[in-house]
Amino acid sequence: MTDVELSAAAKRAASILADHRDSIDRLDAVLVYTLAERFAHTQAVGKLKAEHDLPASDPEREARQIARLEAMATEAGLDPDFAKKFLAFIIEEVIRHHRKHQS
């Protein structure tokens, strides 16, 4: 390849890279706003549980949610182990918040 061809290829690569990064930035925003909405609902659940003296965690539901997420991840082509770890982290945070409401 000549210098001109390399330069043109580098410009195309830079343009493709910029497009990917724009998409990643949009998806990051979707993730943040989706997590915020999810946590708003789990906060309401935590308050309801505290008001009615219900346990902060529900291991049976958590197990079902993890299994459901693993199946969705597999279907979507996402590493199910990663999805399981991600949901476990979220559930841990939710339970922590629920326990705060019970104090």
C-alpha positions as CSV (number, residue, x, y, z in Angstrom):
1,M,0.0,0.0,0.0
2,T,1.1,3.5,-0.8
3,D,1.2,6.3,1.8
4,V,-1.9,7.8,0.2
5,E,-3.7,4.4,0.5
6,L,-2.6,4.0,4.1
7,S,-3.8,7.5,4.9
8,A,-7.2,6.9,3.3
9,A,-7.5,3.6,5.2
10,A,-6.5,5.3,8.4
11,K,-9.2,7.9,7.8
12,R,-11.8,5.3,7.2
13,A,-10.8,3.4,10.3
14,A,-10.9,6.6,12.3
15,S,-14.4,7.3,11.0
16,I,-15.6,3.8,11.8
17,L,-14.0,4.1,15.3
18,A,-15.9,7.4,15.9
19,D,-19.2,5.7,14.8
20,H,-18.6,2.9,17.3
21,R,-17.7,5.3,20.1
22,D,-20.9,7.3,19.4
23,S,-22.9,4.2,19.6
24,I,-21.2,3.1,22.8
25,D,-21.8,6.6,24.3
26,R,-25.6,6.3,23.5
27,L,-25.8,2.8,24.9
28,D,-24.0,4.0,28.1
29,A,-26.7,6.6,28.5
30,V,-29.4,4.0,28.0
31,L,-27.8,1.8,30.6
32,V,-27.6,4.6,33.1
33,Y,-31.1,5.8,32.7
34,T,-32.4,2.2,32.7
35,L,-30.6,1.5,35.9
36,A,-31.9,4.7,37.4
37,E,-35.5,3.6,36.6
38,R,-34.8,0.1,37.9
39,F,-33.5,1.4,41.2
40,A,-36.5,3.8,41.5
41,H,-38.7,0.7,41.4
42,T,-36.5,-1.3,43.8
43,Q,-36.5,1.7,46.2
44,A,-40.3,1.6,46.2
45,V,-40.2,-2.1,46.8
46,G,-37.7,-1.6,49.7
47,K,-40.0,0.9,51.3
48,L,-43.0,-1.3,50.9
49,K,-41.2,-4.2,52.4
50,A,-40.1,-2.1,55.4
51,E,-43.6,-0.8,56.0
52,H,-45.0,-4.4,56.0
53,D,-42.0,-6.0,57.9
54,L,-41.1,-8.2,55.0
55,P,-37.6,-9.5,54.5
56,A,-35.1,-7.4,52.6
57,S,-34.1,-10.3,50.3
58,D,-36.1,-13.0,48.5
59,P,-33.6,-15.8,47.6
60,E,-36.1,-17.7,45.5
61,R,-36.9,-14.6,43.3
62,E,-33.2,-13.8,43.1
63,A,-32.5,-17.3,41.8
64,R,-35.3,-17.1,39.3
65,Q,-34.0,-13.7,38.1
66,I,-30.5,-14.9,37.7
67,A,-31.6,-17.9,35.7
68,R,-33.8,-15.7,33.5
69,L,-31.0,-13.3,32.9
70,E,-28.6,-16.1,32.1
71,A,-31.0,-17.4,29.5
72,M,-31.6,-14.0,28.0
73,A,-27.8,-13.4,27.9
74,T,-27.2,-16.7,26.1
75,E,-30.0,-15.8,23.6
76,A,-28.5,-12.3,23.0
77,G,-24.9,-13.6,22.6
78,L,-23.7,-12.1,25.9
79,D,-21.5,-14.2,28.2
80,P,-24.0,-15.6,30.7
81,D,-21.3,-15.7,33.5
82,F,-20.9,-11.9,33.0
83,A,-24.6,-11.4,33.0
84,K,-24.9,-13.4,36.2
85,K,-22.2,-11.4,37.9
86,F,-23.8,-8.2,36.8
87,L,-27.2,-9.1,38.1
88,A,-25.7,-10.4,41.3
89,F,-24.0,-7.0,41.9
90,I,-27.3,-5.2,41.2
91,I,-29.2,-7.5,43.6
92,E,-26.6,-7.0,46.3
93,E,-27.1,-3.2,45.9
94,V,-30.9,-3.5,46.0
95,I,-30.7,-5.6,49.2
96,R,-28.3,-3.1,50.8
97,H,-30.8,-0.3,50.0
98,H,-33.7,-2.4,51.3
99,R,-31.9,-3.0,54.6
100,K,-31.3,0.8,54.9
101,H,-35.1,1.3,54.8
102,Q,-35.6,-1.3,57.6
103,S,-33.2,0.5,60.0
